Amino acid sequence: MERLPELYVLCDTQKPPVRLQRSSCSHDILNFTATLPLPVPSQMLVFSMGDSSGLSNDGKVEVKLEVGGGAVVRMGTLTHEARCFLWEHTSEDDYKSCKSGNGEFSVSMVIHRQVSVKASHQNQERKKRKRLKEEENICPNKGPVKGPVTQQKAKSGKDTALTKMTPGKGNGIISGVPTGRWGHALCPADYQTVILIGGQGARMHFCKDSMWKLNTESKIWSTVEALADGSTPEARTGHTAVFDPESHRIYVFGGSKNQKWFNDVHILDTVAWRWRSVEAQGKVPPLSYHTCSLFRGELFVFGGVFPRPNPEPDGCSDSVYIFDPQHEIWYQPIVLGNKPAARSGHSACLLDRELYIFGGWDTPVCYNDLYLLDLGLMEFSPVEVNGSCPTPRCWHSAASVSSSCFLIHGGYDGNLALNDTYIFNTVTKTWTTLVHNSLPCSPRAGYSMLSLPGVKADGEEHTPNELLIFGGGDNEGQFYSDTVRLQISDILDD
């Protein structure tokens, strides 16, 4: 029996989706069709469900729209990785020709018969995957930076953040149990727990000890044991992890692993400690080194780098995608204003409903511009900054230090890892250089930084009082496993 997916089209959100029926079959292709009454809707959701193991890894389903009178419009393609998409009219001519007239129109899907691979071919694929695991995971966006770049050297001597801990102040280093890494994700799980997921370490190998939790009161790291309903997130880098205190869930999205890229969503229930993978509706591209922020129960993703060669070599995104966890669907909002250029490796910090996006790069340009996205109005605007800005950088991190200020630290300028620190005041629109002996002196990029406490037990608003920094690397082969924890009041009062 053939193992083929069920094919559907949704034309009206008030009605159930229509399943396509097989209309013809040949040696090479299978045809499926659904006939529907005119007029053609302006948008249609096309998706597949069920077992698709009967198709090879590169199997695809081509989708077309046919209207009486001979008008044919290509709608898109379904694959193993992209099992749904939202179609809408892209030109006025197509729209008129498809919507005019009486009668019926049809949506047809053609499955090119690419059967499951044979055992010998599977062995070759396994060998190929094994070679890929041994290859270096090179960021597809890496390249020379355009224009002058400020290079900063590491300070000589020992790093005080790694050797000094002031009793009662909370400044210093927590013994680093997880292996050194960069490109990981760090997020709170409750008012006293922080979760570490993924990353790469020495010789660019993906970390086998991929998931840890830190008790911020006892300052002890321990491995996480979690059950799974289905698959758990593969090892990856450049992904994001976001905690929703209302649902007590962590959402992991995207990332990359060697030549494999992800647009999957995995949910970790931090009450039952159980993973669940999401078969999300809607369309979102595979992204890595993007940012993801939680606002009013939804995830807002901006930027990131696309996989090669889709949609184009070394392409970065300038789009906003929203994931609605309640309905498990991706959608793109209508965004107003002057949006930032496409980029990856940038930072995003949410203060109230204002999302501040800084830096990042899209080869060969490295940025130091600052943009504001008002999530209430869904409007972008460049921030007119008073005084000098931080130098261009990517692979840094940002964290709030008050209701009107956020901090950035380190990163990579295209030549060297950085170790400088800046605070931006959203009221005065001013950057201020911060120098303090509690901050890490070693240049680092690809680390993670959080404001603590992440959430309170009752879920109320809080003012951050500590910063937590973990890991990163110097882009010269050194990866850090230190956990630096410092009081915000100490660094702001000096």
C-alpha positions as CSV (number, residue, x, y, z in Angstrom):
1,M,0.0,0.0,0.0
2,E,1.3,3.4,-0.9
3,R,2.2,5.7,1.9
4,L,1.1,9.1,0.6
5,P,0.0,12.3,2.5
6,E,-3.6,13.5,2.5
7,L,-3.9,16.8,0.5
8,Y,-6.2,19.7,1.5
9,V,-7.2,23.2,0.6
10,L,-8.8,25.7,2.9
11,C,-10.8,28.4,1.1
12,D,-13.0,29.7,3.9
13,T,-12.1,29.8,7.6
14,Q,-15.8,29.3,8.5
15,K,-15.9,26.0,6.6
16,P,-13.8,22.8,6.9
17,P,-10.9,22.2,4.5
18,V,-11.6,20.3,1.3
19,R,-9.7,17.1,0.7
20,L,-8.3,16.5,-2.8
21,Q,-9.2,13.2,-4.5
22,R,-7.1,11.2,-6.9
23,S,-8.1,11.9,-10.4
24,S,-5.5,10.1,-12.5
25,C,-2.4,8.0,-12.3
26,S,0.6,7.2,-14.5
27,H,3.9,5.6,-14.0
28,D,5.6,8.8,-13.1
29,I,3.0,11.1,-11.6
30,L,-0.2,11.1,-9.4
31,N,-2.9,13.7,-9.9
32,F,-5.3,14.9,-7.2
33,T,-8.1,17.4,-7.7
34,A,-10.7,19.3,-5.8
35,T,-13.5,21.1,-7.7
36,L,-15.0,24.2,-6.0
37,P,-17.6,26.9,-6.9
38,L,-16.5,30.3,-8.1
39,P,-15.6,33.0,-7.2
40,V,-11.9,32.2,-6.4
41,P,-11.1,33.4,-2.9
42,S,-8.3,36.0,-2.6
43,Q,-6.4,33.6,-0.2
44,M,-6.2,29.8,0.2
45,L,-4.3,27.7,2.6
46,V,-2.8,24.5,1.0
47,F,-1.5,21.8,3.2
48,S,-0.8,18.0,3.5
49,M,-1.2,15.7,6.5
50,G,-0.4,12.2,7.5
51,D,2.2,9.7,6.4
52,S,4.4,10.8,3.5
53,S,7.1,8.1,3.8
54,G,6.1,6.9,0.3
55,L,7.9,9.9,-1.1
56,S,11.7,10.2,-1.3
57,N,13.4,13.0,0.7
58,D,13.3,15.2,-2.4
59,G,9.7,14.4,-3.3
60,K,7.4,17.3,-4.0
61,V,3.8,18.2,-4.7
62,E,3.2,20.9,-7.3
63,V,-0.1,22.8,-6.8
64,K,-2.0,24.6,-9.6
65,L,-5.2,26.6,-9.8
66,E,-7.4,26.0,-13.0
67,V,-10.4,28.1,-14.0
68,G,-12.9,27.4,-16.8
69,G,-11.7,29.2,-20.0
70,G,-8.1,27.9,-19.7
71,A,-6.7,30.2,-17.0
72,V,-4.0,28.2,-15.1
73,V,-2.1,29.7,-12.1
74,R,0.8,28.0,-10.4
75,M,0.2,28.2,-6.6
76,G,3.3,26.7,-5.1
77,T,5.0,23.5,-4.0
78,L,4.6,21.2,-0.9
79,T,7.7,19.2,0.3
80,H,8.6,17.1,3.4
81,E,10.0,20.3,5.0
82,A,7.3,22.7,3.9
83,R,3.9,20.9,4.3
84,C,1.7,24.0,4.0
85,F,1.6,27.4,2.4
86,L,-0.7,30.4,2.1
87,W,-1.5,31.4,-1.5
88,E,-2.8,34.7,-2.5
89,H,-3.1,36.6,-5.8
90,T,0.1,38.1,-6.9
91,S,-0.9,40.2,-9.9
92,E,-4.1,42.1,-11.0
93,D,-4.3,40.2,-14.3
94,D,-4.3,36.8,-12.6
95,Y,-6.8,38.0,-10.0
96,K,-9.3,39.2,-12.6
97,S,-9.0,36.1,-14.9
98,C,-9.5,33.8,-11.9
99,K,-12.4,35.6,-10.3
100,S,-14.5,36.3,-13.4
101,G,-17.2,34.1,-14.8
102,N,-19.6,31.6,-13.3
103,G,-19.3,27.9,-12.6
104,E,-16.4,26.1,-11.0
105,F,-12.6,26.2,-10.5
106,S,-10.3,23.5,-9.4
107,V,-7.2,23.1,-7.3
108,S,-5.0,20.3,-8.6
109,M,-1.9,18.7,-7.0
110,V,0.6,16.6,-8.9
111,I,2.8,14.2,-7.0
112,H,5.9,13.4,-9.0
113,R,6.3,9.7,-8.2
114,Q,9.6,9.6,-6.3
115,V,9.4,6.4,-4.3
116,S,11.2,5.7,-1.1
117,V,14.9,5.0,-1.6
118,K,16.2,1.5,-1.7
119,A,18.4,0.0,0.9
120,S,21.6,0.5,-1.0
121,H,20.7,4.2,-1.6
122,Q,19.9,4.5,2.1
123,N,23.3,3.3,3.0
124,Q,24.9,5.9,0.7
125,E,22.7,8.6,2.4
126,R,23.8,7.5,5.9
127,K,27.4,7.7,4.8
128,K,26.8,11.1,3.4
129,R,25.2,12.3,6.6
130,K,28.1,10.9,8.6
131,R,30.5,12.9,6.5
132,L,28.4,16.0,7.0
133,K,28.6,15.6,10.8
134,E,32.4,15.7,10.6
135,E,32.4,18.9,8.5
136,E,32.7,22.3,10.0
137,N,29.4,24.2,10.5
138,I,30.3,27.4,8.6
139,C,27.8,30.2,8.9
140,P,26.5,30.8,5.3
141,N,26.6,34.5,5.9
142,K,30.3,34.7,6.8
143,G,32.4,36.9,4.6
144,P,34.4,40.2,4.5
145,V,32.7,43.2,6.1
146,K,32.2,46.3,3.9
147,G,33.7,49.5,5.1
148,P,35.9,50.4,8.1
149,V,35.5,48.2,11.1
150,T,36.8,49.0,14.6
151,Q,38.9,46.1,15.9
152,Q,39.3,45.7,19.7
153,K,41.9,43.5,21.3
154,A,41.4,41.6,24.5
155,K,42.7,43.1,27.7
156,S,45.8,41.5,29.1
157,G,45.8,39.7,32.4
158,K,43.1,37.5,34.0
159,D,39.4,38.0,33.5
160,T,38.1,39.3,36.8
161,A,34.6,38.1,36.0
162,L,36.0,34.5,35.9
163,T,38.2,34.7,39.0
164,K,36.4,37.0,41.5
165,M,33.1,36.5,43.3
166,T,31.9,39.1,45.9
167,P,30.0,37.4,48.7
168,G,26.4,38.7,49.0
169,K,26.6,40.7,45.8
170,G,26.0,37.9,43.4
171,N,28.8,39.0,41.1
172,G,31.2,36.5,39.5
173,I,31.3,33.0,38.1
174,I,29.2,29.9,38.7
175,S,31.1,26.7,38.2
176,G,30.6,25.9,34.5
177,V,29.3,22.3,34.3
178,P,28.0,22.4,30.7
179,T,30.8,22.2,28.1
180,G,32.0,25.3,26.4
181,R,29.8,26.4,23.4
182,W,28.4,29.2,21.3
183,G,25.2,29.6,19.3
184,H,23.1,28.0,22.0
185,A,19.8,29.3,23.5
186,L,19.2,30.3,27.1
187,C,15.8,31.1,28.7
188,P,14.0,31.1,32.0
189,A,11.7,28.2,33.0
190,D,10.4,29.7,36.3
191,Y,11.5,32.3,38.8
192,Q,14.6,30.3,39.9
193,T,15.4,28.1,36.9
194,V,17.2,28.8,33.6
195,I,17.3,26.3,30.7
196,L,20.3,25.9,28.3
197,I,19.6,24.2,24.9
198,G,22.0,23.3,22.1
199,G,25.1,25.0,20.7
200,Q,28.5,24.1,19.2
201,G,31.8,23.7,21.0
202,A,35.4,22.6,20.4
203,R,36.3,21.9,16.7
204,M,32.8,23.1,15.8
205,H,31.2,19.8,17.1
206,F,27.6,20.0,18.2
207,C,27.4,19.6,22.0
208,K,26.3,16.1,23.1
209,D,25.4,17.5,26.5
210,S,22.8,19.7,24.8
211,M,20.3,20.5,27.6
212,W,21.0,21.8,31.1
213,K,19.1,23.7,33.8
214,L,20.6,26.2,36.3
215,N,19.1,26.7,39.7
216,T,19.7,30.5,40.2
217,E,19.3,30.3,43.9
218,S,21.7,27.3,44.6
219,K,23.9,28.3,41.6
220,I,24.0,24.6,40.5
221,W,23.9,23.3,37.0
222,S,22.2,19.9,36.3
223,T,21.2,17.9,33.2
224,V,17.6,18.0,32.1
225,E,15.6,14.7,31.9
226,A,12.4,15.2,29.8
227,L,10.0,12.8,28.2
228,A,8.8,13.2,24.6
229,D,5.7,12.8,22.6
230,G,7.3,12.2,19.3
231,S,10.6,13.8,18.4
232,T,12.8,16.1,20.4
233,P,14.9,19.0,18.9
234,E,17.9,17.8,17.0
235,A,21.3,19.3,17.9
236,R,21.5,22.7,16.4
237,T,22.9,26.3,16.6
238,G,21.4,29.7,15.8
239,H,18.0,28.7,17.2
240,T,15.8,30.5,19.7
241,A,14.1,29.4,22.9
242,V,11.4,31.5,24.5
243,F,9.5,30.9,27.8
244,D,5.8,31.7,28.2
245,P,5.1,32.1,32.0
246,E,1.4,31.8,31.5
247,S,1.4,28.4,29.8
248,H,4.7,27.3,31.5
249,R,6.0,26.3,28.1
250,I,9.3,26.8,26.3
251,Y,9.1,27.3,22.5
252,V,12.2,26.3,20.5
253,F,12.3,27.4,16.8
254,G,14.7,27.2,13.9
255,G,18.5,26.9,13.8
256,S,20.9,25.0,11.6
257,K,23.1,21.9,11.7
258,N,25.9,21.6,9.1
259,Q,23.9,21.8,5.9
260,K,20.6,21.1,7.5
261,W,18.2,23.9,8.4
262,F,15.1,24.0,10.5
263,N,11.8,25.7,10.6
264,D,10.3,23.4,13.2
265,V,8.7,24.3,16.5
266,H,9.2,22.2,19.6
267,I,7.4,22.8,22.9
268,L,8.8,21.9,26.3
269,D,6.1,21.7,29.1
270,T,8.1,22.8,32.2
271,V,5.5,21.4,34.6
272,A,5.4,17.8,33.1
273,W,8.9,18.2,31.6
274,R,7.7,16.7,28.3
275,W,8.6,17.6,24.7
276,R,6.1,17.9,21.9
277,S,6.8,18.7,18.3
278,V,4.3,21.0,16.5
279,E,2.8,20.3,13.1
280,A,2.2,24.0,12.5
281,Q,0.0,25.5,9.8
282,G,1.1,28.5,7.8
283,K,4.4,29.2,6.1
284,V,7.7,30.2,7.7
285,P,11.1,29.7,6.1
286,P,13.9,27.8,7.8
287,L,15.8,30.5,9.7
288,S,19.0,30.6,11.8
289,Y,20.5,33.5,13.9
290,H,17.1,35.2,14.0
291,T,15.5,36.8,17.0
292,C,12.3,35.6,18.7
293,S,10.3,37.6,21.3
294,L,7.1,36.8,23.2
295,F,4.4,39.5,23.2
296,R,0.8,38.9,24.4
297,G,1.1,35.2,24.1
298,E,2.5,35.1,20.5
299,L,6.1,34.7,19.2
300,F,7.5,37.5,17.0
301,V,10.4,36.3,14.8
302,F,12.5,38.9,12.9
303,G,15.4,38.5,10.5
304,G,17.8,35.5,10.3
305,V,19.7,33.8,7.5
306,F,18.0,31.5,5.0
307,P,19.5,28.1,4.0
308,R,21.5,27.7,0.9
309,P,20.3,27.8,-1.9
310,N,16.7,28.6,-0.8
311,P,15.5,31.2,-1.6
312,E,18.9,32.6,-2.8
313,P,22.5,32.0,-1.8
314,D,23.4,33.6,1.6
315,G,20.0,35.3,1.8
316,C,19.0,37.2,4.9
317,S,15.4,38.0,6.0
318,D,13.9,41.4,6.7
319,S,10.5,39.9,7.4
320,V,8.4,39.5,10.6
321,Y,6.7,36.2,11.2
322,I,4.3,35.5,14.1
323,F,3.5,32.1,15.6
324,D,0.2,31.8,17.4
325,P,0.6,28.9,19.9
326,Q,-3.1,28.7,20.6
327,H,-4.0,27.7,17.0
328,E,-0.4,26.5,16.1
329,I,-0.2,28.6,13.0
330,W,2.3,30.9,11.4
331,Y,1.3,34.1,9.8
332,Q,2.8,37.4,8.5
333,P,1.4,40.6,9.9
334,I,1.0,43.8,7.8
335,V,4.0,45.9,8.9
336,L,4.1,49.6,8.5
337,G,6.9,52.2,8.5
338,N,10.6,52.1,7.5
339,K,11.8,48.6,8.3
340,P,15.5,47.6,8.8
341,A,17.5,46.0,6.0
342,A,17.7,42.2,6.0
343,R,20.1,40.8,8.5
344,S,21.1,38.0,10.9
345,G,23.0,37.7,14.1
346,H,21.3,40.9,15.4
347,S,19.8,41.4,18.9
348,A,16.3,42.2,19.9
349,C,15.2,43.6,23.3
350,L,11.5,44.0,24.3
351,L,10.6,46.8,26.7
352,D,6.8,47.0,27.3
353,R,5.5,46.8,23.7
354,E,8.6,48.3,22.0
355,L,11.0,45.9,20.4
356,Y,14.5,47.4,19.8
357,I,16.6,45.7,17.1
358,F,20.3,46.5,17.0
359,G,23.2,45.5,14.7
360,G,23.6,42.2,12.8
361,W,24.9,41.6,9.3
362,D,24.2,40.6,5.8
363,T,27.4,39.9,4.0
364,P,29.4,42.0,3.3
365,V,27.8,44.7,5.5
366,C,27.9,44.7,9.3
367,Y,25.4,47.1,11.0
368,N,25.3,49.3,14.0
369,D,21.9,50.9,13.4
370,L,19.0,50.8,15.9
371,Y,15.3,50.2,14.9
372,L,12.1,50.2,16.9
373,L,9.2,47.9,16.2
374,D,6.0,49.0,18.0
375,L,4.3,45.7,18.5
376,G,1.0,47.4,19.2
377,L,0.9,49.4,16.0
378,M,3.1,46.9,14.0
379,E,5.2,49.8,12.8
380,F,9.0,50.1,12.3
381,S,10.9,53.3,12.7
382,P,14.7,54.0,12.8
383,V,15.8,55.4,16.2
384,E,17.6,58.8,15.9
385,V,20.4,58.3,18.4
386,N,22.1,61.1,20.3
387,G,25.9,60.9,20.5
388,S,28.0,58.1,19.2
389,C,26.8,54.5,18.6
390,P,28.5,51.2,19.3
391,T,30.7,49.9,16.5
392,P,29.1,47.5,14.0
393,R,28.6,44.0,15.3
394,C,26.7,40.7,15.1
395,W,26.3,37.6,17.3
396,H,26.0,39.8,20.4
397,S,23.1,39.8,22.9
398,A,20.9,42.4,24.5
399,A,19.0,42.4,27.9
400,S,16.9,44.9,29.7
401,V,18.4,46.5,32.8
402,S,15.4,48.8,33.7
403,S,12.0,49.7,32.3
404,S,13.7,52.2,29.9
405,C,17.2,50.9,29.4
406,F,18.9,47.8,27.8
407,L,22.5,46.6,27.6
408,I,24.5,45.0,24.8
409,H,27.8,43.3,25.2
410,G,30.5,41.9,22.9
411,G,29.8,40.3,19.6
412,Y,31.8,40.0,16.4
413,D,32.6,42.8,14.0
414,G,33.6,40.6,11.0
415,N,37.2,40.5,12.0
416,L,37.5,40.1,15.8
417,A,35.3,39.2,18.7
418,L,34.5,42.2,20.9
419,N,34.4,42.8,24.7
420,D,32.9,46.2,25.1
421,T,29.6,47.1,26.7
422,Y,26.9,49.8,26.0
423,I,23.7,50.8,27.6
424,F,20.9,52.5,25.6
425,N,18.4,54.8,27.3
426,T,15.1,54.8,25.4
427,V,14.0,58.1,26.9
428,T,17.1,60.2,26.1
429,K,17.9,58.1,23.0
430,T,21.5,57.9,24.1
431,W,24.1,55.2,24.1
432,T,26.5,55.1,27.0
433,T,29.8,53.1,27.2
434,L,29.9,51.0,30.3
435,V,33.2,49.8,31.9
436,H,33.0,47.6,35.0
437,N,35.3,45.0,36.4
438,S,32.4,42.6,36.9
439,L,31.8,42.4,33.2
440,P,33.7,39.7,31.2
441,C,36.9,41.0,29.7
442,S,37.5,38.2,27.3
443,P,36.2,38.9,23.8
444,R,33.2,36.8,23.1
445,A,30.5,36.3,20.5
446,G,27.6,33.8,20.2
447,Y,27.0,33.9,23.9
448,S,23.6,34.2,25.7
449,M,22.5,36.9,28.2
450,L,19.4,37.1,30.4
451,S,17.9,39.5,32.9
452,L,17.0,37.9,36.2
453,P,14.6,37.1,37.6
454,G,13.2,35.9,34.4
455,V,9.7,35.6,35.8
456,K,8.1,35.7,39.2
457,A,6.1,32.9,40.7
458,D,2.9,34.8,40.4
459,G,3.7,35.9,36.8
460,E,3.6,39.6,37.7
461,E,5.7,42.4,36.1
462,H,9.2,42.6,37.5
463,T,12.2,44.9,37.4
464,P,15.4,43.0,36.5
465,N,18.1,43.0,39.2
466,E,20.7,40.7,37.8
467,L,22.3,39.7,34.5
468,L,23.3,36.2,33.6
469,I,25.9,35.5,30.8
470,F,26.8,32.1,29.6
471,G,29.3,30.7,27.1
472,G,30.3,32.1,23.7
473,G,33.6,32.0,21.9
474,D,36.4,34.3,20.7
475,N,36.2,33.2,17.0
476,E,39.7,32.0,17.3
477,G,38.8,28.4,18.5
478,Q,38.2,29.2,22.2
479,F,34.8,28.3,23.6
480,Y,33.7,29.4,27.1
481,S,31.8,27.4,29.7
482,D,31.7,30.2,32.3
483,T,28.4,31.4,33.9
484,V,28.8,35.1,34.9
485,R,26.2,36.6,37.2
486,L,26.2,40.2,38.2
487,Q,24.1,42.7,40.0
488,I,22.5,45.4,37.7
489,S,22.6,47.9,40.6
490,D,26.4,47.6,40.8
491,I,27.1,48.3,37.2
492,L,24.5,51.1,36.9
493,D,25.5,52.9,40.1
494,D,29.2,53.2,39.3
